[in-house]
């Protein structure tokens, strides 16, 4: 009985110690930050709508729950555009909806920046982040993810593997039979992620890129999600993909059968997707959402972001702890070769004309 009682007391003391440790925050956080922590205790968890898979979220959520174990985090994996259309349809209703949105639908983030749909919360971590980390009030950047070339290593010899968009155009026009219907990418006409990516690329590369797209457009079969692209490349339905999200290919390389896939950073322009994150105004659990945003933007949180296959951008994230950092990719491919897919308001004003031009180019016109 004494041993049992001692064990119980020891367990309680350990729990109290863990509880105290969980409340520690950096010295640069505001003195009233404890109000956010205490406010989260009476909330009902955290619901996140995102375009990220469970394996991308796992390290970040585990790290967050080590600090705030009472907050149950649920994630719903959706297409970038669906993240926003679903929340927009649900807000104001009695249905439980997102407390936090995360996506690469940067046209929607630009719109929210204009209409103020997101809670204007400025994280105390902002002082340790680059200027691009908060493009609009309440809109944060979670990660900076490269869009890469992926290919089936069994179907394309080293000489056949394009190293960039221009070399793909050259290879495909030289041997159309090897690439006809065998190239994939995000369809900018059907996918907000693809719209943000390709609009940014074409905006930087101009007429030469449009001319190249017209030459290979009829050979392309567009998709709306990176996971299916890589699976179809692995099975040989496609031989390669261009501007495929790195977060879908990097984990796949380490899975059974991953050796059949290869990837490369395009040597004539690697698109770097700024993945947006924001707390909707009227969120049911705003304190829990604020704690999550702050953790995700912290040094520890950004390291966990990297362990989930995304690309962190804080300069104090140790490169040996993650696959890539924004800074490491910049050094590897050159800063001038980075095409930043940000939150330009022209994604709204020019969207329809861009989609019309895209559809024409995909048809070869």
N, C-alpha and C positions, 0 to 999 in steps of 0.2 A: 504493500500500500504506500509506504514511504517513497519507494522508487517510482511508483506511478505518479504520486503527487509531485515529486521532484521533476520528473519528465514533463509533466503538464506545466509547471512553473517555468521550466527552461524554455518550453515551446512558446509560452506567452511572452517571455522576455525577448526571445528572438523575433517574435512577431512585432513587438513594440519597437525594437531596434530597426527592423525593416520598414515599419511604418514611418518612423522618424526620417530614415534615409530617403524614403520616397518623396518627402516634402522638400528636399534640398533643391534650390535653384541657384543659378549663377548670381554673383554679386551685382551684376549690371542690370538685373531685372528690377522693375519698380517695387517699392516697399509694400505696396498693397496687392502684390501678385497673389498672395495667399487667399484673397477673396475669390479669385478665379478657381483656384484649387478647391476651396471649400464649396464653392457653388456647383462644381462638377459632381459632388457626392450625392446630391439630391436629383441628378439628372438620370435619364434612362439609357445611358450608353451613347454610342456614336455610330451613325450610319453614313457610309461613304459611297458615293457613286463615282466610278472611275473607269478608265479604259486600260486598267492594269490587272494582270492575273494574280491569283493567290500567291504564286511563288515570288512575284515581285513585291508583294506587300508583307510577306511573312517576317523577314528580319526587322523591318521598321515597326510592325505592330508588336512583336515580341519585346523589342527594346522599350517601346512606349508603355506596355503593360508592366514591365519591370518597375517603372516609376509610378504608374497610376493603375494598380491592379484592379481597382473597383470599376474601371471604365471598360465595358464590353464593346469591342470594335467589330462592326460588321461591314463588309465590302461587297458591292455588287459590280461585277465586271460587265461593262457595256461598251458599245462603240462610242467613239468620241462625241459624235453628234447626239446620240441617244442619251448620253449622260445629261445633256442639257434639255433636250425635248421632254424627257421623262420628268425631270424636276420641274420644268415649267408647267407641265400638265398637272402635276400633283400639288404644287404650292397653293396655299389657300384652302385646300380641301382638308378633310379629316384623316386622310391617309397618312401613314408615316412615310416621310420622305427624307431626302438627304440633309445631313447637317454639314456636309463638306463635299465639294465637287472637285474632281481632279480629271483633267483631260488635255488633249492636244488640239481641241477645237478652238483654235486661237481667234477665229472670227467671232465666236460667242463671247470670249473673254473681252475682246475689243468692244463688243456691244454692251457688255456689263459695265465696262469702264466708263461708257458714256451715260448709261441710264442709272448707274448706282445700285444695281441689283445685289451686290455683295456687301457684307458687313465691312465697314471701314475700320478694320482692325490692323494696327501696325505692330508687328511682332517686335519684342525687345531684341530679337536676333538680327534685326535689319541692319544694325550698325556694323555687323561683321560680314555683310553680304555686298556683292557688287551692285551697281546702280540698276542693272536690268532685273534684279530680283523682285521688284514690285513695280510693274509697269503702270498700274492704275491703283487707286485706293481700294484696298480689299482684295486685289488680285496678286498672288504670289507665284513665283516659279519654284516648283518642286524639284525638277531635274532638267538636265540639258542633254537630250538623247540623240545620238547620231542616227541618220538613216543611211543604210549601207547597201552595197551590192551583195546579194547572196546567190549561190550557184550550186548546181549538182556536180560534185567533183568527179563522179563516175562518167558523166555524159559530156563534159567539156574538158578538153585537154588544157594544159596550162597556157598554150598559145591562143586558145579560143576564149579564155576567160577575160572579159572586159575589165579594165581597170577604172573606168569612169563612164560618164554619159557619152562623151564624144567617141571613145573607143568602142562602145556598144553600137553606136550608129554605124561606125566603120565596119565592124565585124558582121553585123546583121545585114547590111546592104551588100557586103561581099559574098555572103552565103545565106541567102534568104531561107532556103529549105531547112537549115539547122535551127532557125529562130522563129519561123512562122508560127504564130499562136503559142509560142513557148516562152514568151517574156511576160512578166507580171509586175504590177506596181499598184499603189493606192489609186483608185479612180477618183480624181479630183472633182468629178461631177456628182458623185454619190457619197462622198465621205469627207467630213469636215477636216479630219486629220490630213487627208490627201490634198485638200484645197489649200490649207495653210502651208504644207510642205512645198507643193509644186508652184504655188503663187510666189513664194519666197525665192525659189530657184529661178523661175523665169524672170522675175523682177530684177534679179542680179545679172543673169546671163543674157537676157535680151533676145534679139532676132536669131542669133546663131542657135540657141537652144530650141526655139520654136521651129526652125528649119529642120533640126535633127529629129524633133518629135514627129513632124509630118512624114519623115522618111520611114520611121519605124512604128508609127502609130497603129497601122493596121495589123502589125505583128503582136501587139500588146493585148492581153486580156486583163482587165482591171479587177481588183478585189477591194474589199472594204475592211479587211482585217489582216494583220501580219501573221498570226498563227497559221491560218489556212494557206497563206502563200508559201511558208516554209515547208509545210507538210506536202504540198503539191510539188514543190521543188524536189523534196526528198524522194517522192515516188516517181518522178520523171515526167509528170504532167506538164511541168514547166522545166526549162533548163536553168533559168535564172530570174532574179527579181532585181529591180532597180528602185532605190529609195525605200527600202524595207526597214521598218523600225528595228534598231539594234536590240531593244529589250526583248523582242520575240525570238531573235536568232541566237543571242549569247547563251541563254540557258539551254537552248535546244542542242547546242554543240556538245554539251556535257552529258546528254541523255543517250540511251542506247540507240545506235544508228546515226548518231550525230556526226560521225566521221565522214559520212557521205556528203555533208554540207560544208561549204566554205564561204568566206565573206571577205570583203575589202572595203576600205574607205575610198569612195570615189576620188580620183586624183584631180578632177577638174571641178570640184565643188561638192563638199560633204554637207548635207543639210543637217543642222543642229536644231532639233525641236525643243523649244521652250515649253515645258509641260506646266500648264496653269493649275492653280489651286486656290479655292476661295470658300468662304463661309457665307451661305445665302442669308440675306436679311430675313428675320423671322424664324431662323433655325430653332428647332425644339430643344436642342442641347448645345447652346452656344459656348458655354464654359469648357465643355469637353472638347469641342472643336478648336477653341483657341489653344488649349493645352497641346493638342495634336499638331497644329500648325507650328507652334513654337518648337516642339520636339523635332519635327521633320526638318526645320531650318537650322537646328543646332548642329554643332560639330558632330556629336554622337549620332544624331538623327540622319545627317547627310551621309555619314559612314554606313549606316544601316540601309539607306537608300541605295548606295553603291553595291552593298552585298546582295540586294535584291535584283541586281542586273541593270539598274538604271545608272545614270551618270551624274554624280554630285558635282557641284560647282564651287563650294566653299574652298578657299585656298588652303585652309588648315586641315583638310581631310588627307590623311596619310595615303599615299598612292599604293603602298604595299598591302593595304587593307581592302582594296576594291579592284575591280577589273580595270576600270578607266576613271579618270576625272576629266572635267572640261579642260583643265590646264594641260593634262597629259596628251589629250587628243590634239589640242592646239599645237603643241610642240611636235607631235608626230606628223601631222599633215600640213602644218603651216597655218597661221592665223588668217592669211588672205584666202585660204582654201575653204574656210568655214562659211557656210551660208546660214545665217541666223534666221530661223523661222520664229519670229516674235509675234507681236500683237498690234501690227500696223492697222490703223483704222481703214485703210484702203481694202483690207480683207472684206469689209462690209460694203463699201461704196463700189468696188470693182468686181465683186463676186460673180454677178450674173454675166457680165461681159467676158470675164476670164473663163467661166465654164463654157460659154458658147464657143470661144476660141479654142479651148481644150478639146471639145467634142469634134470640132472641125479638124484639128490636127490629128486626133486619134483615128479619124476616118481617112487621113492622108491628104486632106485638102487645105 
